């Protein structure tokens, strides 16, 4: 696990928010893998990535590297290890929110998944106006929260950050108020985590040809 003593309580909803390219989906896969290593069953509903891509990403994380074509045995070993502890919902693109929410409840209630990952809110909420969008977002988040409590599961929901305005810079640290959409997204959640990729320090590290340049500060 990425953090040996890291715990995610039952019956709670966590929002994972970040900008495009900040690594939200990668973080979801890493957290999911960590929970599986502890013996928990998990379900992933990713509407932006093909199931194959999600699985390949988790295999790389499990082994700490990209496998070569002649290491098919390790892929089979990963699938054997995943038996009855890893479920994935096969759908890419926008989906009727009712279907997705039913799938979340099914994963928790029937499959006994301790963690259900939903990536992302944008695919489940919509509306012709800002008011309709916010109402839709509130309904989705509220339903996910109720499912987590009713079935004692921890639900993880990915959300996006607002686009930067003219007074902000790309390296300014975002917070819960930076989440795009209704304030209820963070208000209804038990936990809010901001995933932030520091491109400035990343570029400095690349320019100096060392991945540790300036990271301590």
N, C-alpha and C positions, 0 to 999 in steps of 0.2 A: 504493500500500500504506500501511496505517496506520503502520507503522514501516519505513522504507526498507531497513534492514539486518537486519531480523528474519529469523531462520532457524529452521526446524523440521526436525530431522534425520530421515533415513530410518530405518525399523526401530524406531521408538519409539512409545510410547503416552503421551498427555497427558490427564490428567483436568482438566476444567473444572468447578469446583464453585461453587455459589452458592445463595442463597435464592430463593424465589418473587419474581419481579419485579425481580431484580437485574440482568437483562440477559444471561443466559447464551446464550440462543438468538440474540440480536442480535449478541453477540460472535462466535458461531460463523459467522454469515453474513458478518461483516466480515472475519474471518480467511480464510474460504473465498474471498471476493472478492479479497483481497490475494494469495493463492496463485495464483489464476487470472490475475491481472495479471502474474505472473511467468512464466506459460506452463505452469503445472502443471494437470493434470486433477484434478478433485475429484468426490467423490460425497457426497451428503447423505442420511442416513436420519433423518428427523424424525418421531417418533411423536406429537408434541403439536400440530403445525401442519399444516394442509393444504398440499400442494405449491404451490398458487397463492399462499398467504400468504408462504411462504418466498421464492418467486421475486419477488413484488412488493416484498418487503423488500430484496432484493438489488438490484433495479432502482433503488429510491430511494437506496440507498447508492452505486451506481455513478455516478449523476448528481448526487448531493448534495442532492436535493430530490424532492418528489413531482411526478410528471409530470401535465400536464393532459390531458383527454380528446382534444385535437386533436394530441397528440404521439405518435401511434401509431407513426410512423416511427422514433422513438428506441427504442421497445420492440422493433421488428423488428431494429434495429441491435444491440441487446443480445443477442437470441437468435442472430443471425448470429455475434457475437463468442464466444458460449458453445459454438458447434459443436464437438463432440468434446472439450470440456474441462469440461463441467458435466453431471453425472448426478444424478438424484434418485430415491429409492426411494419409490414411492407406497403409503403405508400410514399411517393415522392410528389411534392407539389401541394397546392391548396386542397383542403379537404373539408367536408361538412363537419363543423364543430361537434355536432351530436355524435357522429361516428367515432371521432377521436376520443371524446370524453367517455363514451361507452367502452372503448378499448382500454382506456386507463383504468376504469372501474373493474373491468374483466380481469386485467392483469393482476390487480391487487386482490380482488375477491376470489377468483377462481384459480389463477396460477400461483397465488401466494407470493407475489413479488414484493419484497420489502422496499424496493426503490423503483420508481417509474420516472423515466426521463422524457420530457416533451420538448422537442426542438423544431419549431419555436412558436411563440405567441402570435406572431404576425400572420402565420398560416391559418390560425383558428379564429381570428377576430377581424371584422371588417364592417364597413358602413359607408353610406353616401356622404355623411357629414361627420365633423369632429365629434359631435354629441353622440351620434349613433355608434361611432367607433369606440368611444370611451365606455358606453353602455355595454357593448359587445365584449370589450376587454374585461370589464368588471364581472360580467356573467361567467366568462370562462375561468377567470382566476378564482372567483367565489366557489364555483363548482369543483374545481380541482382541490381547493382547500377542504371542502366538505367530504370529498372522496378520501382524502388522506386521513381525516379524522375517523370516518366511518369504518375504514378497513385497516387502520393502524399502519399505513404505509407512508413512506417519505416520498413526496413528489417533487421533482426538479423541473422547473420551467425556464426556458431560455427566452430572454427579452432583448430588444435592441436599445441602444442609446439614441438620443436625439442627435440630429446633425449639428455640427458646430455652427455657431452664429459668428458674425463679423468681429465680435469682441473676444472670442476664444481662440486658443491655440491648440494644436494637435497633442501637445504634451501636458495640457492642463488636466489634472486628475479629476475624473468624473465622480459623482456620488449618486445616491438613490434618486435625487431630484433630476438627474440627467436621463433617466429612463424615458423612452419615447412613449407617449400616450397618457392614459389616465393615471392619476396619483394613486388610485386604488390598486394598481399593480403591486406596488411596494407596501401600501398600507394593509392589504389583506394577507400578505405573506408573513411567515414566522421569521424568515431569514432573507437577507438580500446580500448577494455577493457581486462585486463589480470586477469583471475581468478586463485588465488594462494592459495593453502591449506598448512598452516604451520604445517607440521607433527611434527616437533621438539617441538613446544609449545603445540601442542595437546597431545603429549605423556607426557609432563611435567604435564599438567593438569590432565591427567588420573592417573599418578603415585601419585600425591598429593591429588587425590580424590576430586578435585574442578575444575570446568570448567572455572574458572576465573583466574587461576594461571598464572601470568606473561603476561596476554594478553594486559595489558595497555602499556607495553613496546615493 
